[in-house]
Amino acid sequence: MNCRNSASVIRVLAIVCAFQASTWAGSWEDSRRAGVLAREQGRYQEARQHLESALTALDQEAASDTQDLRRAALDHELASVCHVLGDSTKAEFLFLEAQSILDKHPDADTGLRSSILGGLGMLRASQGRLKEAKEIMETALAGTGKASAALDARTATLQSGLGQVYMATGKLADAERLLQSAVEVHRISLPSRHLDRIVSQTSLGTVYVLEGRYQTAEPLLQQVSEDARQLGESHPAYASTLTILADLYRLEGDFARREPLLKKAQAIYEESLGPESVRVAETLLDMSVDLVAMNKFALAETNIRRALNILRKFRGAEDPMVALGEYQLGKAYIMQSKYAEAELLLNHALSIQEKTWPDGHFVLGDTLYQLAEVQRLQRRYADAELQYQRAIAAYEKSSVPRPGGLTLALEQYARLLRTRRTDEARILEKRAQDLKRSVQTFR
């Protein structure tokens, strides 16, 4: 496993739940219906235009309680579209506005209230605000307990969202439990092409990947990708399943199948969401991992810088995906002996990650290890020793298996100590060898 796992986690969090609002008659209804249809077909930019027109038309009607509830539902639909397009600021405003409206109507539809909370929770998760996301999703789920049995599919969608949050924080057992429950309900209650079902199954497959259960993950992810393809060859949900499959193939060492999937996903995102979409940026970072591994540094740097420009513009300089891009660029610089530039990037990436991920998350271990390497290569041995120790501690605490990262950290720390503290170095080397043997035996 490698740094792409963190991108997998973050990408899955970015797949937004699709809520089907009730239909009301009115002058704004045609625009709303056109927006919903465009969203279902993956034409999110067009969907945004239609839904904004519907809001404008609705605002021209006389104020009433009914209009308020229509406004809340419409805000939620538009917020979900803005989230997919990467406009987090607009999405947050709309989710909060919808929530504020429903606060004035305590007897309003429980399903709508929980769906709005679920959308806000997933937005918070994609922003790296995982503690807030967990609290919001739990509140949303508690609300469905008061609803009728007809809301089972919506409840499963909220379970799927909370499962994604648990996955991001490294609580894989809890994530798997929730996602399996969600998938079971969705398979019974929703058609295979439904976005919520696709999201829950993709998320469960990603958990299997993080757990190292590739043989279990592959058939599930292949099937859900085929289901998503039925939405349309240019649907962003289909592209998302392709990128998750590409991550799996990289971990399996099957680069021949990985590259065409990423290229296809990139083309879909650029067509459906635009060339400056956050999803485009995420796929550019995917591609750069392979380019760095092949020593194609110029092309990798071009891709990473383009991705960072998009992410900083739409998500801000402190976003978790920005940290991932800086981490990857830092690794490329290390391989080119650009140590000062690499260290600067890695330190900033670490500052973001420490605010995003819980103590002991494998993402922290990866960045700390690269920092140790760049400091060792600059002969700053005392600094490097501290970072190796911190990286090893993070890997050991992580609930996501990272035997490769831990082994490397142990071996390189031993290398650092070999000339001065031979006994300690031997202990570390033995741990690394034992870990390698245990992984080989497991396989």
C-alpha positions as CSV (number, residue, x, y, z in Angstrom):
1,M,0.0,0.0,0.0
2,N,1.1,3.6,-0.6
3,C,0.1,7.2,-0.6
4,R,-2.6,6.5,-3.1
5,N,-4.6,4.9,-0.3
6,S,-5.2,8.3,1.3
7,A,-6.4,9.6,-2.0
8,S,-8.8,6.7,-2.2
9,V,-10.2,7.6,1.1
10,I,-10.6,11.2,0.3
11,R,-12.1,10.5,-3.1
12,V,-14.7,8.2,-1.7
13,L,-15.7,10.9,0.8
14,A,-16.3,13.3,-2.1
15,I,-19.0,11.1,-3.7
16,V,-22.2,12.9,-2.7
17,C,-25.5,11.2,-1.7
18,A,-28.2,11.8,-4.3
19,F,-31.5,12.8,-2.7
20,Q,-34.8,12.5,-4.6
21,A,-37.0,15.4,-3.5
22,S,-40.8,15.3,-3.6
23,T,-42.5,16.9,-6.6
24,W,-44.5,20.1,-6.1
25,A,-46.4,22.0,-8.8
26,G,-45.4,25.5,-9.6
27,S,-43.8,27.9,-12.0
28,W,-40.4,26.8,-10.9
29,E,-41.0,23.1,-11.3
30,D,-39.9,22.7,-14.9
31,S,-36.5,24.1,-14.0
32,R,-36.2,21.8,-11.0
33,R,-37.1,18.7,-13.0
34,A,-34.6,19.6,-15.7
35,G,-32.0,20.1,-13.0
36,V,-32.7,16.7,-11.3
37,L,-32.6,14.9,-14.7
38,A,-29.3,16.6,-15.7
39,R,-27.8,15.6,-12.3
40,E,-29.0,12.0,-12.6
41,Q,-27.4,11.8,-16.1
42,G,-24.1,13.3,-14.7
43,R,-24.4,16.7,-16.4
44,Y,-23.7,18.6,-13.2
45,Q,-22.8,22.0,-14.8
46,E,-26.2,22.0,-16.6
47,A,-27.9,20.8,-13.4
48,R,-26.6,23.7,-11.5
49,Q,-27.9,26.2,-14.0
50,H,-31.4,24.7,-14.0
51,L,-31.5,24.4,-10.2
52,E,-30.4,28.0,-9.8
53,S,-33.1,29.1,-12.2
54,A,-35.6,27.1,-10.1
55,L,-34.5,28.9,-6.9
56,T,-34.9,32.3,-8.6
57,A,-38.4,31.4,-9.8
58,L,-39.4,30.1,-6.4
59,D,-38.2,33.2,-4.7
60,Q,-40.7,35.2,-6.8
61,E,-43.6,33.4,-5.2
62,A,-45.5,34.7,-2.2
63,A,-43.9,33.6,1.1
64,S,-45.5,30.6,2.8
65,D,-44.6,27.6,4.8
66,T,-44.9,25.5,1.7
67,Q,-42.5,27.7,-0.1
68,D,-40.0,27.4,2.8
69,L,-40.0,23.6,2.6
70,R,-39.6,23.7,-1.2
71,R,-36.7,26.1,-0.8
72,A,-35.0,23.8,1.7
73,A,-35.3,20.8,-0.6
74,L,-34.1,22.8,-3.6
75,D,-31.2,24.2,-1.5
76,H,-30.2,20.6,-0.7
77,E,-30.4,19.5,-4.4
78,L,-28.3,22.4,-5.5
79,A,-25.8,22.0,-2.6
80,S,-25.2,18.4,-3.6
81,V,-24.5,19.4,-7.2
82,C,-22.1,22.2,-6.1
83,H,-20.3,19.7,-3.9
84,V,-19.6,17.4,-6.9
85,L,-18.4,20.4,-8.9
86,G,-16.0,21.3,-6.1
87,D,-17.7,24.5,-5.1
88,S,-17.5,23.8,-1.3
89,T,-18.2,27.4,-0.3
90,K,-21.5,27.5,-2.2
91,A,-22.5,24.0,-1.1
92,E,-21.9,24.8,2.5
93,F,-24.0,28.0,2.3
94,L,-26.9,26.1,0.8
95,F,-26.7,23.1,3.2
96,L,-26.7,25.5,6.2
97,E,-29.5,27.6,4.7
98,A,-31.7,24.5,4.2
99,Q,-31.0,23.4,7.7
100,S,-31.9,26.8,9.1
101,I,-35.2,26.7,7.2
102,L,-36.1,23.3,8.7
103,D,-35.2,24.5,12.2
104,K,-38.2,26.8,11.8
105,H,-40.4,23.9,10.9
106,P,-40.0,21.2,13.6
107,D,-42.8,19.1,12.0
108,A,-41.1,19.0,8.6
109,D,-40.4,15.7,6.8
110,T,-37.9,13.7,8.8
111,G,-36.3,12.2,5.7
112,L,-35.6,15.6,4.2
113,R,-34.0,16.8,7.5
114,S,-31.8,13.7,7.7
115,S,-30.8,14.0,4.1
116,I,-29.7,17.6,4.5
117,L,-27.7,16.7,7.6
118,G,-26.1,13.8,5.7
119,G,-25.1,16.1,2.8
120,L,-23.6,18.5,5.2
121,G,-21.8,15.7,7.0
122,M,-20.2,14.4,3.8
123,L,-19.1,17.9,2.9
124,R,-17.4,18.3,6.2
125,A,-15.7,15.0,5.7
126,S,-14.4,15.9,2.3
127,Q,-13.0,19.1,3.9
128,G,-11.1,17.0,6.4
129,R,-13.3,18.1,9.3
130,L,-13.8,14.5,10.3
131,K,-14.9,15.0,13.9
132,E,-17.6,17.4,12.9
133,A,-18.6,15.0,10.0
134,K,-19.0,12.1,12.4
135,E,-21.2,14.1,14.8
136,I,-23.4,15.4,12.0
137,M,-23.8,11.9,10.4
138,E,-24.7,10.4,13.8
139,T,-27.3,13.1,14.4
140,A,-28.8,12.4,11.0
141,L,-28.9,8.7,11.6
142,A,-30.6,9.3,15.0
143,G,-33.2,11.3,13.3
144,T,-34.2,8.5,10.9
145,G,-35.0,6.4,14.0
146,K,-38.2,8.4,14.3
147,A,-39.1,8.0,10.7
148,S,-41.2,5.4,9.0
149,A,-40.0,2.1,7.6
150,A,-40.2,3.6,4.1
151,L,-37.0,5.5,4.8
152,D,-34.8,2.3,5.0
153,A,-32.9,3.2,1.9
154,R,-32.2,6.7,3.1
155,T,-31.1,5.3,6.4
156,A,-28.7,3.0,4.6
157,T,-27.3,5.9,2.7
158,L,-26.6,7.7,5.9
159,Q,-24.9,4.5,7.3
160,S,-22.8,4.5,4.1
161,G,-21.8,8.1,4.7
162,L,-20.8,7.4,8.4
163,G,-19.0,4.3,7.2
164,Q,-16.9,6.5,4.9
165,V,-16.0,8.8,7.8
166,Y,-14.9,5.8,9.9
167,M,-12.9,4.6,6.9
168,A,-11.1,8.0,6.7
169,T,-10.2,7.9,10.3
170,G,-8.8,4.4,10.0
171,K,-11.6,2.6,11.9
172,L,-11.9,-0.1,9.2
173,A,-13.9,-2.6,11.3
174,D,-16.6,-0.1,12.1
175,A,-16.6,1.2,8.6
176,E,-17.0,-2.3,7.2
177,R,-19.9,-3.1,9.5
178,L,-21.8,0.0,8.5
179,L,-21.1,-0.3,4.8
180,Q,-22.1,-4.0,4.7
181,S,-25.4,-3.1,6.3
182,A,-25.9,-0.3,3.9
183,V,-25.0,-2.4,0.9
184,E,-27.5,-5.2,2.0
185,V,-30.3,-2.7,2.2
186,H,-29.4,-0.9,-1.0
187,R,-29.3,-4.2,-3.0
188,I,-32.8,-5.0,-1.9
189,S,-34.4,-1.5,-2.1
190,L,-32.5,0.2,-5.0
191,P,-31.8,-0.7,-8.6
192,S,-28.2,-1.4,-9.5
193,R,-27.8,1.9,-11.3
194,H,-28.8,4.0,-8.3
195,L,-26.1,6.4,-7.2
196,D,-26.5,5.7,-3.5
197,R,-26.1,1.9,-4.1
198,I,-23.1,2.5,-6.3
199,V,-21.5,4.7,-3.6
200,S,-22.1,2.2,-0.8
201,Q,-20.6,-0.7,-2.8
202,T,-17.7,1.3,-3.9
203,S,-17.0,2.4,-0.4
204,L,-17.1,-1.2,0.9
205,G,-14.7,-2.2,-1.9
206,T,-12.3,0.5,-0.8
207,V,-12.4,-0.7,2.8
208,Y,-11.4,-4.2,1.5
209,V,-8.5,-2.6,-0.5
210,L,-7.3,-0.8,2.7
211,E,-7.5,-4.0,4.6
212,G,-5.4,-5.7,1.9
213,R,-8.2,-8.1,0.9
214,Y,-7.7,-7.6,-2.9
215,Q,-9.3,-10.8,-4.0
216,T,-12.5,-9.8,-2.2
217,A,-12.4,-6.2,-3.4
218,E,-11.7,-6.8,-7.1
219,P,-15.0,-8.6,-8.1
220,L,-17.1,-6.2,-6.1
221,L,-15.4,-3.1,-7.6
222,Q,-15.6,-4.6,-11.1
223,Q,-19.3,-5.2,-10.8
224,V,-20.1,-1.8,-9.4
225,S,-18.1,-0.2,-12.1
226,E,-20.2,-2.0,-14.7
227,D,-23.3,-0.9,-12.9
228,A,-22.1,2.7,-12.9
229,R,-21.3,2.5,-16.6
230,Q,-25.0,1.9,-17.2
231,L,-25.6,5.5,-16.0
232,G,-23.7,6.6,-19.1
233,E,-20.1,6.4,-20.4
234,S,-19.6,10.0,-19.5
235,H,-21.1,9.9,-16.0
236,P,-18.7,11.1,-13.2
237,A,-19.9,8.2,-11.0
238,Y,-18.5,5.8,-13.6
239,A,-15.2,7.6,-13.6
240,S,-15.0,7.4,-9.8
241,T,-15.3,3.6,-9.9
242,L,-12.6,3.5,-12.6
243,T,-10.1,5.4,-10.4
244,I,-10.8,3.1,-7.4
245,L,-10.2,0.1,-9.6
246,A,-7.0,1.7,-10.9
247,D,-5.8,2.0,-7.3
248,L,-6.4,-1.7,-6.7
249,Y,-4.6,-2.7,-9.9
250,R,-1.6,-0.6,-8.8
251,L,-1.4,-2.3,-5.5
252,E,-1.6,-5.7,-7.3
253,G,1.2,-4.5,-9.6
254,D,-1.0,-4.6,-12.7
255,F,0.0,-1.3,-14.3
256,A,-1.1,-2.4,-17.8
257,R,-4.8,-2.3,-16.6
258,R,-4.3,0.8,-14.4
259,E,-3.2,3.4,-17.0
260,P,-6.1,3.2,-19.4
261,L,-8.6,3.4,-16.5
262,L,-7.1,6.6,-15.3
263,K,-6.9,8.2,-18.7
264,K,-10.6,7.3,-19.3
265,A,-11.6,8.7,-15.9
266,Q,-9.7,11.9,-16.7
267,A,-11.5,12.3,-20.0
268,I,-14.9,11.8,-18.4
269,Y,-14.2,14.3,-15.6
270,E,-13.0,17.0,-18.0
271,E,-16.0,16.5,-20.2
272,S,-18.7,16.3,-17.5
273,L,-17.3,18.5,-14.8
274,G,-14.9,20.8,-16.6
275,P,-11.1,21.0,-16.9
276,E,-10.7,22.7,-13.5
277,S,-12.8,20.2,-11.6
278,V,-11.5,18.9,-8.3
279,R,-12.0,15.4,-9.6
280,V,-9.7,16.2,-12.5
281,A,-7.1,17.3,-10.0
282,E,-7.4,14.1,-8.0
283,T,-6.9,12.0,-11.2
284,L,-3.8,14.1,-12.1
285,L,-2.4,13.2,-8.7
286,D,-3.2,9.5,-9.4
287,M,-1.3,9.6,-12.6
288,S,1.7,11.4,-11.1
289,V,2.3,8.5,-8.7
290,D,3.2,6.3,-11.6
291,L,5.1,9.0,-13.4
292,V,7.3,9.5,-10.4
293,A,7.9,5.8,-10.1
294,M,9.0,5.7,-13.7
295,N,11.4,8.7,-13.1
296,K,9.3,10.9,-15.5
297,F,9.7,13.9,-13.2
298,A,9.0,16.7,-15.6
299,L,5.6,15.3,-16.6
300,A,4.8,14.3,-13.0
301,E,5.6,17.8,-11.8
302,T,3.5,19.4,-14.5
303,N,0.5,17.2,-13.5
304,I,1.0,17.8,-9.8
305,R,1.3,21.6,-10.2
306,R,-1.8,21.7,-12.3
307,A,-3.7,19.7,-9.7
308,L,-2.4,21.9,-6.9
309,N,-3.5,25.0,-8.7
310,I,-7.1,23.6,-9.0
311,L,-7.2,22.4,-5.5
312,R,-5.9,25.6,-3.9
313,K,-8.4,27.6,-6.0
314,F,-11.5,25.6,-5.1
315,R,-10.6,24.0,-1.8
316,G,-8.1,26.3,-0.2
317,A,-4.4,25.9,0.6
318,E,-5.1,23.8,3.8
319,D,-7.1,21.1,2.1
320,P,-6.2,17.4,2.7
321,M,-5.8,16.8,-1.1
322,V,-3.5,19.8,-1.3
323,A,-1.4,18.0,1.3
324,L,-1.4,14.9,-0.8
325,G,-0.2,16.8,-3.8
326,E,2.6,18.5,-1.8
327,Y,3.6,15.1,-0.5
328,Q,3.9,13.6,-4.0
329,L,5.8,16.6,-5.3
330,G,8.1,16.4,-2.3
331,K,8.8,12.8,-3.1
332,A,9.6,13.7,-6.7
333,Y,12.0,16.4,-5.5
334,I,13.8,14.0,-3.1
335,M,14.4,11.6,-6.1
336,Q,16.0,14.6,-7.9
337,S,18.1,15.6,-4.9
338,K,16.1,18.9,-4.5
339,Y,16.2,18.5,-0.7
340,A,15.4,22.0,0.5
341,E,12.3,22.3,-1.8
342,A,11.2,18.8,-0.8
343,E,11.4,19.5,2.9
344,L,9.5,22.7,2.6
345,L,6.6,20.9,0.9
346,L,6.6,17.9,3.2
347,N,6.5,20.1,6.3
348,H,3.5,22.0,5.0
349,A,1.8,18.8,4.0
350,L,2.4,17.4,7.5
351,S,0.9,20.5,9.2
352,I,-2.3,19.9,7.2
353,Q,-2.4,16.2,7.9
354,E,-1.9,16.6,11.6
355,K,-5.0,18.7,11.7
356,T,-7.0,16.3,9.5
357,W,-6.1,12.8,10.5
358,P,-6.1,11.2,14.0
359,D,-2.8,10.4,15.7
360,G,-1.3,7.3,14.3
361,H,-3.0,7.5,10.9
362,F,-0.8,5.9,8.2
363,V,-0.9,9.1,6.1
364,L,1.2,10.7,8.9
365,G,3.6,7.8,8.9
366,D,4.2,8.2,5.1
367,T,5.0,11.9,5.3
368,L,7.1,11.5,8.5
369,Y,9.1,8.8,6.7
370,Q,9.8,11.0,3.7
371,L,10.8,13.9,6.0
372,A,13.3,11.5,7.8
373,E,14.7,10.5,4.4
374,V,15.2,14.1,3.2
375,Q,16.9,15.0,6.5
376,R,19.1,11.9,6.4
377,L,20.2,12.8,2.9
378,Q,21.1,16.3,4.1
379,R,23.2,14.6,6.9
380,R,20.9,16.1,9.6
381,Y,21.0,12.8,11.5
382,A,19.5,14.0,14.8
383,D,16.5,15.4,13.0
384,A,16.1,12.3,10.8
385,E,16.2,10.0,13.8
386,L,13.3,11.9,15.4
387,Q,11.2,11.6,12.3
388,Y,12.0,7.9,11.8
389,Q,10.8,7.3,15.4
390,R,7.6,9.3,14.8
391,A,7.0,7.5,11.5
392,I,7.4,4.1,13.1
393,A,5.1,5.1,16.0
394,A,2.4,6.2,13.5
395,Y,2.6,3.0,11.5
396,E,2.4,0.9,14.7
397,K,-0.7,2.8,15.9
398,S,-2.4,2.7,12.5
399,S,-5.4,0.4,12.3
400,V,-4.8,0.3,8.5
401,P,-2.2,-2.4,7.6
402,R,1.0,-0.7,6.4
403,P,3.7,-3.5,6.6
404,G,5.6,-2.0,3.6
405,G,5.8,1.5,5.1
406,L,6.8,0.2,8.6
407,T,9.4,-2.2,7.1
408,L,11.0,0.7,5.2
409,A,11.1,2.9,8.2
410,L,12.7,0.2,10.4
411,E,15.3,-0.5,7.7
412,Q,16.2,3.1,7.1
413,Y,16.4,3.9,10.8
414,A,18.7,0.9,11.3
415,R,20.8,2.2,8.4
416,L,21.1,5.5,10.2
417,L,22.2,3.9,13.5
418,R,24.4,1.2,12.1
419,T,27.7,3.1,12.3
420,R,27.1,4.5,15.8
421,R,24.6,2.3,17.7
422,T,25.1,-1.2,16.3
423,D,23.0,-3.1,18.8
424,E,20.0,-0.9,18.3
425,A,20.4,-1.1,14.5
426,R,20.4,-5.0,14.7
427,I,17.2,-5.0,16.7
428,L,15.5,-2.8,14.1
429,E,16.8,-4.9,11.3
430,K,15.5,-8.1,12.9
431,R,12.0,-6.5,13.4
432,A,12.0,-5.5,9.7
433,Q,13.0,-9.1,8.6
434,D,10.4,-10.6,10.9
435,L,7.8,-8.3,9.4
436,K,8.7,-9.2,5.9
437,R,8.5,-12.9,6.7
438,S,5.1,-12.5,8.3
439,V,3.7,-10.7,5.3
440,Q,5.1,-13.4,2.9
441,T,3.6,-16.1,5.1
442,F,0.2,-14.3,5.1
443,R,0.2,-14.0,1.3
